[in-house]
């Protein structure tokens, strides 16, 4: 076989493979720089940044704003082209062969955002959390004391720190210590696997009343102490069973009062550490001077948001606001857990969308 014939066979085989054998690789489309994995990671990052930004806004007494992703659409393009100019059967110096080719990989994403406002804002941020949500969070493995400190106004007449009002020396810590002490005791029961939580619904006057039930064995070392605090005297089948009404009972006694998601955000925003310049200019109040050491400790048990002038190196999530960077340290596991719990609450606490309002569509560009 002549060299020219062998070359031409290889040449036409190359053309066939190049033009007809190429397609968009599924792994690239799903996991590459323009694929599903990339969008998933970026949406997770921007959702966390938006939540942190709104916590900082609340600290500065600014209004929170949420843009929810309505849809993500991405168009993939994969194009090959080849051109050749040759006299068959061969070519020489006076009859050169010209060969050219081009490969194009393109992705064009479009993301639609819908502002959270109106009835949707009310359903998601202003409505009190349901006791069903609190129960599910505990069952999913979250620490009960972390859930109580973040999501409850009060529990069986024991009051938690107020969400908006900063505690100071005029507010005695004894008003809140019973709440923290009881939360810690129930956490110990939970760690030992001895705490059970259920919900009962009782119909009264054509209305259903929700009752949160706590049950734990009488032989646990903390059982009698917790039962005494919650006024439970008679055990049932070897267990103490405690019924706590959601809201108020018929006598006006306080049962369990959950916060709204916005109240949870206000509560966490109290421990956003702000720059000294902003305090001196009176654009924000320095809460640290108003807190006793015990109060500081209680807030730090949940979340600490720090600040600096430049983007920090070791950060979990960070946003820039009012010429400062606010961030959660990557080695602050406790704050990261609380922040993740807040994001989980935000995802759970959603209502039906009635009036969508304006839609913001952003063409991201070519990847």
Phi, psi and omega in degrees: 000131179294152179298324181295321180293318179297320179296318183293323177298315178295324181295313180289329174295320177297318179299316181298313180295318184293321186271328188245344185263002183256144177207176179288116179298130182298325180293321178294317182294327184265325188239353183284194183295338178244020185261186185299318181299319180296316179294321179301313181293322181290321178293321176299316181295313183289327175297317179293320179295320180295319178295316178297318178301318181288329173297318178294320177302315180297325178297327179266013181061032174259158184282138175284147178225131178238134171246115181265140179287120180272317180201154175231119180237133180225131178253128181255138178228130176228118188227133174240145174215148180215145180221142180214146177225105187210144174269122178283138018264352184206193179215161179214192184293327178275345179230071185287152175268136176249124182230130179217157181204161180211139175235130182233124174241122188220140173229135183236093181275148173228125182243130178254131178246142176238124179296139177275110184204173177062224182296325179296319177298317179297314182296323188270322187251329188263334181289138176299145177296143179281149175295336175297320179294316179299317179297316181295322178297318179294318179294331180282357174111000178290148178296130183293326179291324176295318179296315181297314182297326183274319195256352186247137168284315182203162181217110178053052179076354178269124188265136173275169173305140175295151185287316186261320185285127179284128179289135176227189184294339177290336176262109184290138180298336180298339178293337187242347187298323180298324179296313181292320182296316179295320179299319179292322179296317180291331175295322178295321175298317181296317180296329178277358181071026185250006184251128176241140183229131178220172180230130174247146176240121182246134180272123178225121178054050178064015177233148178262129178252132180269136179233125178269125184252136174240132179226139178206150185292148182287341183274001176286146185297335181261358189300309184295322180295314180293319179298322179293319180297322183263012175059040176255116188256317187257118176287158180234118179052045177077013180226149167273127179242121184243127180253123180240119179291144171281124184083230182246148174274184185293342179264002179086009178282142182282131175260250176247123182244102178285153173276168167274167178297323178295322176296321176299320180292318176299319181298314180288331181293343179298336182251031167277114180283128187249156179295148180297326179298321179292327177291317180295325179277359177062030173276346179206151181270141177275102183288337186295331180284345183264356187253140170285169180298322179295320180295317177302317182297320182297316179294319182290344176292344182252304190203141172230125175246117184264174178220157174201171184280331181238166180299121182290159181276312186259077183235150176274313174210144184212146175220154176258132181209131180052046175066016176229153175262129177246136188206161171251127182296141181291337179266007177265083185298321183297315179294323179296321179295315180296319179296320178295323177297319178297318178296322178294320176298320180297320180290325181285317188279080180232151180239182179285135179275120181255299179253110185287334182072193182291147178250127178262118180248125182242113171284119188283328182119188184264131178263000000 
